[in-house]
């Protein structure tokens, strides 16, 4: 079983940056696709970004493309979400996910979530 522990959330001003980290444990981590999802107050959880186990490709929600970058370091069993040019609408709890494939991420393993708050 994969365990995911997130960190890096916080309070930033609009236009600022944060880097989220998700440390994973488990032998199968290197073969897992990883992703970030978020849930804003009063909103449903939404897709943010995904990355395949090799790190060779990534996908982003239209709302974050060009501002966020997902990456992974399998040697460190960690996936990152670099968030730049943050907007107030990025405020949400961000969750890390892992699954055998990108398509199955929503039903995979989940971290505890980390709060990101962007002030205007």
N, CA, C and O of each residue as an XYZ file, in Angstrom:
480
protein
N       0.832     -1.180      0.000
C       0.000      0.000      0.000
C       0.880      1.247      0.000
O       1.932      1.281      0.639
N       0.436      2.260     -0.720
C       1.179      3.500     -0.837
C       0.681      4.496      0.196
O      -0.522      4.692      0.367
N       1.629      5.120      0.879
C       1.317      6.180      1.830
C       1.820      7.507      1.259
O       2.939      7.588      0.751
N       0.995      8.532      1.347
C       1.327      9.833      0.804
C       1.231     10.887      1.893
O       0.225     10.970      2.598
N       2.273     11.691      2.029
C       2.308     12.757      3.022
C       2.670     14.053      2.328
O       3.733     14.167      1.718
N       1.786     15.026      2.421
C       1.963     16.288      1.737
C       2.510     17.362      2.661
O       2.349     17.302      3.880
N       3.159     18.342      2.054
C       3.669     19.483      2.793
C       3.852     20.648      1.826
O       3.782     20.472      0.610
N       4.082     21.817      2.364
C       4.399     22.969      1.543
C       3.297     23.984      1.373
O       3.520     25.048      0.796
N       2.117     23.679      1.861
C       1.039     24.636      1.751
C       1.272     25.836      2.654
O       2.135     25.820      3.532
N       0.495     26.861      2.419
C       0.632     28.057      3.228
C      -0.169     29.205      2.675
O      -1.030     29.034      1.812
N       0.130     30.377      3.188
C      -0.549     31.604      2.792
C       0.395     32.458      1.965
O       1.511     32.758      2.389
N      -0.057     32.844      0.789
C       0.743     33.698     -0.086
C      -0.141     34.770     -0.701
O      -1.363     34.634     -0.761
N       0.491     35.823     -1.151
C      -0.224     36.862     -1.865
C      -0.401     36.477     -3.322
O       0.376     35.693     -3.867
N      -1.416     37.026     -3.940
C      -1.611     36.808     -5.366
C      -0.340     37.166     -6.120
O       0.301     38.180     -5.847
N       0.007     36.319     -7.067
C       1.229     36.510     -7.822
C       2.425     35.804     -7.231
O       3.477     35.721     -7.865
N       2.276     35.300     -6.035
C       3.358     34.603     -5.371
C       3.458     33.155     -5.789
O       2.740     32.690     -6.675
N       4.362     32.451     -5.131
C       4.641     31.060     -5.486
C       4.704     30.174     -4.254
O       5.033     30.620     -3.155
N       4.386     28.934     -4.467
C       4.542     27.894     -3.461
C       4.966     26.618     -4.161
O       4.652     26.406     -5.333
N       5.669     25.782     -3.448
C       5.969     24.461     -3.942
C       5.450     23.422     -2.969
O       5.866     23.367     -1.812
N       4.548     22.613     -3.450
C       4.012     21.531     -2.655
C       4.836     20.275     -2.873
O       5.327     20.017     -3.972
N       4.975     19.512     -1.825
C       5.681     18.250     -1.908
C       4.780     17.132     -1.415
O       3.953     17.324     -0.524
N       4.952     15.987     -2.000
C       4.215     14.804     -1.588
C       5.205     13.661     -1.494
O       5.695     13.162     -2.506
N       5.489     13.258     -0.286
C       6.411     12.162     -0.059
C       5.641     10.854     -0.026
O       4.672     10.708      0.720
N       6.076      9.920     -0.830
C       5.395      8.643     -0.941
C       6.262      7.520     -0.410
O       7.486      7.536     -0.534
N       5.611      6.570      0.168
C       6.299      5.360      0.603
C       5.626      4.162     -0.047
O       4.440      4.198     -0.376
N       6.389      3.123     -0.223
C       5.861      1.935     -0.856
C       6.725      1.509     -2.026
O       7.228      2.338     -2.784
N       6.881      0.247     -2.155
C       7.764     -0.297     -3.177
C       7.319      0.049     -4.588
O       8.150      0.179     -5.487
N       6.027      0.197     -4.788
C       5.497      0.413     -6.127
C       5.460      1.866     -6.564
O       4.970      2.171     -7.651
N       5.968      2.767     -5.737
C       5.877      4.180     -6.060
C       6.426      4.505     -7.441
O       5.800      5.248     -8.197
N       7.566      3.969     -7.773
C       8.211      4.319     -9.035
C       7.396      3.924    -10.256
O       7.653      4.420    -11.354
N       6.445      3.065    -10.090
C       5.593      2.632    -11.188
C       4.222      3.297    -11.164
O       3.366      2.988    -11.994
N       4.015      4.190    -10.237
C       2.721      4.835    -10.086
C       2.689      6.183    -10.780
O       3.639      6.964    -10.720
N       1.572      6.431    -11.437
C       1.278      7.787    -11.856
C       0.924      8.601    -10.613
O       0.406      8.064     -9.634
N       1.207      9.883    -10.665
C       0.928     10.755     -9.538
C       0.131     11.955    -10.017
O       0.176     12.328    -11.189
N      -0.582     12.537     -9.106
C      -1.352     13.704     -9.487
C      -1.676     14.593     -8.311
O      -1.534     14.216     -7.148
N      -2.111     15.769     -8.651
C      -2.584     16.727     -7.657
C      -4.020     17.100     -7.976
O      -4.377     17.348     -9.128
N      -4.819     17.133     -6.952
C      -6.192     17.580     -7.032
C      -6.398     18.640     -5.963
O      -5.612     18.748     -5.022
N      -7.436     19.404     -6.112
C      -7.700     20.425     -5.107
C      -9.195     20.568     -4.888
O     -10.009     20.241     -5.752
N      -9.524     21.060     -3.722
C     -10.907     21.302     -3.389
C     -11.012     22.658     -2.700
O     -10.510     22.854     -1.593
N     -11.664     23.570     -3.368
C     -11.865     24.906     -2.839
C     -13.109     24.928     -1.959
O     -13.973     24.059     -2.081
N     -13.204     25.909     -1.081
C     -14.388     25.999     -0.223
C     -15.666     26.048     -1.044
O     -15.795     26.862     -1.959
N     -16.595     25.188     -0.719
C     -17.863     25.155     -1.410
C     -17.821     24.556     -2.793
O     -18.825     24.580     -3.505
N     -16.681     24.017     -3.192
C     -16.527     23.444     -4.521
C     -16.219     21.955     -4.426
O     -15.819     21.451     -3.377
N     -16.413     21.275     -5.529
C     -16.054     19.870     -5.571
C     -14.577     19.726     -5.900
O     -13.951     20.639     -6.437
N     -14.045     18.587     -5.576
C     -12.646     18.334     -5.850
C     -12.397     18.311     -7.355
O     -13.183     17.747     -8.116
N     -11.300     18.929     -7.772
C     -11.011     19.006     -9.188
C      -9.568     18.622     -9.496
O      -8.671     18.740     -8.660
N      -9.386     18.171    -10.694
C      -8.078     17.806    -11.204
C      -7.203     19.039    -11.373
O      -7.670     20.083    -11.830
N      -5.945     18.916    -11.004
C      -4.982     19.996    -11.178
C      -3.880     19.595    -12.155
O      -3.644     20.277    -13.152
N      -3.216     18.492    -11.864
C      -2.104     18.057    -12.699
C      -1.819     16.588    -12.459
O      -2.074     16.065    -11.374
N      -1.293     15.928    -13.470
C      -0.889     14.529    -13.347
C       0.458     14.319    -14.023
O       0.854     15.078    -14.908
N       1.143     13.289    -13.592
C       2.426     12.940    -14.178
C       2.576     11.425    -14.152
O       2.228     10.773    -13.167
N       3.092     10.877    -15.235
C       3.303      9.450    -15.299
C       4.521      9.044    -14.485
O       5.343      9.882    -14.114
N       4.624      7.782    -14.218
C       5.685      7.326    -13.323
C       7.080      7.694    -13.806
O       7.979      7.949    -13.004
N       7.250      7.720    -15.117
C       8.553      8.052    -15.681
C       8.850      9.544    -15.622
O      10.000      9.959    -15.766
N       7.830     10.334    -15.412
C       7.995     11.771    -15.454
C       8.103     12.328    -16.853
O       8.392     13.511    -17.035
N       7.874     11.485    -17.845
C       8.061     11.889    -19.228
C       6.935     12.739    -19.782
O       7.116     13.426    -20.787
N       5.794     12.704    -19.154
C       4.682     13.501    -19.630
C       3.837     13.959    -18.460
O       3.790     13.320    -17.409
N       3.182     15.066    -18.664
C       2.337     15.635    -17.631
C       1.140     16.315    -18.266
O       1.200     16.761    -19.412
N       0.077     16.388    -17.528
C      -1.125     17.069    -17.975
C      -1.581     18.033    -16.900
O      -1.374     17.809    -15.708
N      -2.204     19.105    -17.346
C      -2.633     20.144    -16.432
C      -4.047     20.590    -16.735
O      -4.495     20.576    -17.882
N      -4.730     20.981    -15.692
C      -6.010     21.626    -15.892
C      -5.783     22.951    -16.606
O      -4.759     23.607    -16.413
N      -6.739     23.331    -17.423
C      -6.599     24.573    -18.166
C      -6.398     25.770    -17.244
O      -5.714     26.729    -17.603
N      -6.983     25.714    -16.079
C      -6.907     26.826    -15.150
C      -5.514     27.043    -14.565
O      -5.221     28.121    -14.049
N      -4.661     26.033    -14.640
C      -3.325     26.149    -14.056
C      -2.213     26.017    -15.071
O      -1.051     26.263    -14.745
N      -2.535     25.640    -16.279
C      -1.505     25.454    -17.296
C      -0.724     26.746    -17.500
O      -1.292     27.831    -17.619
N       0.577     26.596    -17.537
C       1.451     27.741    -17.693
C       1.869     28.363    -16.383
O       2.809     29.157    -16.345
N       1.191     28.017    -15.311
C       1.513     28.556    -13.994
C       2.044     27.486    -13.041
O       2.921     27.752    -12.219
N       1.512     26.295    -13.161
C       1.898     25.197    -12.276
C       2.751     24.194    -13.033
O       2.586     24.004    -14.238
N       3.653     23.561    -12.323
C       4.477     22.517    -12.898
C       4.537     21.331    -11.945
O       4.902     21.474    -10.778
N       4.178     20.177    -12.450
C       4.289     18.965    -11.660
C       5.567     18.238    -12.052
O       5.923     18.183    -13.229
N       6.239     17.695    -11.083
C       7.456     16.941    -11.335
C       7.589     15.860    -10.283
O       6.893     15.875     -9.268
N       8.475     14.936    -10.529
C       8.692     13.890     -9.543
C      10.151     13.496     -9.507
O      10.873     13.604    -10.498
N      10.561     13.043     -8.356
C      11.906     12.544     -8.147
C      11.738     11.170     -7.529
O      11.560     11.032     -6.319
N      11.796     10.172     -8.366
C      11.549      8.822     -7.880
C      12.606      8.356     -6.888
O      12.322      7.544     -6.007
N      13.823      8.868     -7.030
C      14.872      8.511     -6.085
C      14.532      8.980     -4.679
O      14.942      8.369     -3.692
N      13.781     10.064     -4.599
C      13.359     10.600     -3.309
C      11.923     10.237     -2.973
O      11.402     10.629     -1.929
N      11.293      9.492     -3.855
C       9.900      9.093     -3.659
C       9.007     10.302     -3.395
O       8.162     10.293     -2.500
N       9.214     11.324     -4.188
C       8.518     12.582     -3.958
C       7.999     13.164     -5.262
O       8.674     13.122     -6.290
N       6.811     13.699     -5.206
C       6.250     14.434     -6.320
C       6.030     15.867     -5.864
O       5.704     16.114     -4.703
N       6.209     16.800     -6.775
C       6.130     18.212     -6.446
C       5.086     18.911     -7.301
O       4.747     18.466     -8.398
N       4.599     19.990     -6.779
C       3.772     20.886     -7.567
C       4.289     22.296     -7.336
O       4.064     22.890     -6.282
N       4.978     22.818     -8.329
C       5.452     24.187     -8.273
C       4.338     25.089     -8.767
O       3.879     24.955     -9.901
N       3.912     25.995     -7.930
C       2.798     26.870     -8.250
C       3.297     28.304     -8.306
O       3.736     28.861     -7.300
N       3.226     28.885     -9.471
C       3.635     30.263     -9.678
C       2.441     31.109    -10.085
O       1.397     30.589    -10.477
N       2.610     32.404     -9.988
C       1.554     33.343    -10.374
C       0.223     32.961     -9.757
O      -0.801     32.906    -10.437
N       0.251     32.703     -8.488
C      -0.943     32.232     -7.802
C      -2.046     33.278     -7.799
O      -1.800     34.481     -7.710
N      -3.252     32.782     -7.899
C      -4.439     33.614     -7.909
C      -5.321     33.262     -6.723
O      -5.242     32.149     -6.204
N      -6.153     34.188     -6.289
C      -7.060     33.871     -5.186
C      -7.910     32.636     -5.450
O      -8.228     31.893     -4.522
N      -8.278     32.412     -6.693
C      -9.086     31.249     -7.020
C      -8.321     29.933     -6.919
O      -8.913     28.861     -7.044
N      -7.016     30.007     -6.693
C      -6.232     28.804     -6.439
C      -6.357     28.341     -4.996
O      -5.897     27.254     -4.647
N      -6.966     29.150     -4.171
C      -7.146     28.787     -2.772
C      -7.942     27.498     -2.660
O      -9.055     27.396     -3.175
N      -7.369     26.528     -1.991
C      -8.002     25.222     -1.875
C      -7.141     24.331     -0.994
O      -6.004     24.663     -0.659
N      -7.704     23.213     -0.638
C      -6.911     22.141     -0.065
C      -6.397     21.310     -1.223
O      -7.175     20.846     -2.056
N      -5.100     21.124     -1.277
C      -4.482     20.379     -2.356
C      -4.144     18.975     -1.891
O      -3.546     18.779     -0.834
N      -4.536     18.011     -2.696
C      -4.344     16.611     -2.377
C      -3.437     15.938     -3.388
O      -3.536     16.172     -4.592
N      -2.577     15.122     -2.889
C      -1.723     14.295     -3.725
C      -2.382     12.941     -3.916
O      -3.007     12.412     -2.997
N      -2.241     12.382     -5.107
C      -2.821     11.084     -5.398
C      -1.825     10.217     -6.147
O      -0.942     10.718     -6.843
N      -1.980      8.918     -5.995
C      -1.132      7.958     -6.686
C      -1.975      6.781     -7.136
O      -2.881      6.340     -6.428
N      -1.668      6.281     -8.316
C      -2.412      5.161     -8.870
C      -1.587      4.501     -9.966
O      -0.627      5.090    -10.462
N      -1.954      3.289    -10.343
C      -1.198      2.596    -11.398
C      -1.213      3.308    -12.738
O      -0.311      3.103    -13.550
N      -2.205      4.133    -12.987
C      -2.281      4.874    -14.235
C      -2.903      6.235    -13.979
O      -3.569      6.449    -12.966
N      -2.679      7.146    -14.906
C      -3.258      8.471    -14.785
C      -4.776      8.397    -14.735
O      -5.418      9.097    -13.952
N      -5.337      7.550    -15.572
C      -6.782      7.457    -15.670
C      -7.433      6.999    -14.375
O      -8.583      7.341    -14.099
N      -6.707      6.234    -13.587
C      -7.277      5.697    -12.356
C      -6.893      6.497    -11.118
O      -7.187      6.074    -10.000
N      -6.251      7.628    -11.292
C      -5.847      8.433    -10.143
C      -6.998      8.784     -9.200
O      -6.826      8.715     -7.983
N      -8.155      9.156     -9.723
C      -9.246      9.514     -8.804
C      -9.635      8.404     -7.838
O     -10.201      8.674     -6.778
N      -9.342      7.176     -8.188
C      -9.689      6.055     -7.322
C      -8.460      5.441     -6.674
O      -8.531      4.336     -6.135
N      -7.341      6.137     -6.717
C      -6.113      5.638     -6.151
C      -5.902      6.049     -4.705
O      -6.855      6.308     -3.970
N      -4.646      6.104     -4.314
C      -4.294      6.513     -2.960
C      -4.277      8.032     -2.855
O      -4.015      8.737     -3.830
N      -4.559      8.515     -1.667
C      -4.639      9.958     -1.435
C      -3.859     10.375     -0.209
O      -3.767      9.639      0.774
N      -3.302     11.565     -0.284
C      -2.675     12.156      0.877
C      -3.700     12.848      1.743
O      -4.899     12.815      1.464
N      -3.215     13.474      2.794
C      -4.111     14.111      3.759
C      -4.567     15.497      3.334
O      -5.527     16.033      3.889
N      -3.901     16.069      2.371
C      -4.220     17.401      1.903
C      -3.404     18.465      2.603
O      -3.043     18.318      3.771
N      -3.116     19.534      1.888
C      -2.414     20.672      2.464
C      -3.090     21.948      1.979
O      -3.416     22.084      0.800
N      -3.290     22.868      2.891
C      -4.037     24.083      2.585
C      -3.171     25.102      1.867
O      -2.057     25.405      2.295
N      -3.692     25.622      0.779
C      -3.079     26.728      0.064
C      -4.071     27.875      0.068
O      -5.205     27.731     -0.389
N      -3.644     29.001      0.579
C      -4.492     30.180      0.622
C      -3.784     31.329     -0.082
O      -2.652     31.677      0.254
N      -4.458     31.906     -1.052
C      -3.898     33.005     -1.830
C      -4.731     34.247     -1.572
O      -5.927     34.274     -1.860
N      -4.105     35.256     -1.038
C      -4.800     36.493     -0.734
C      -4.697     37.458     -1.909
O      -3.719     37.436     -2.656
N      -5.696     38.289     -2.063
C      -5.718     39.244     -3.154
C      -4.966     40.508     -2.800
O      -4.885     41.427     -3.615
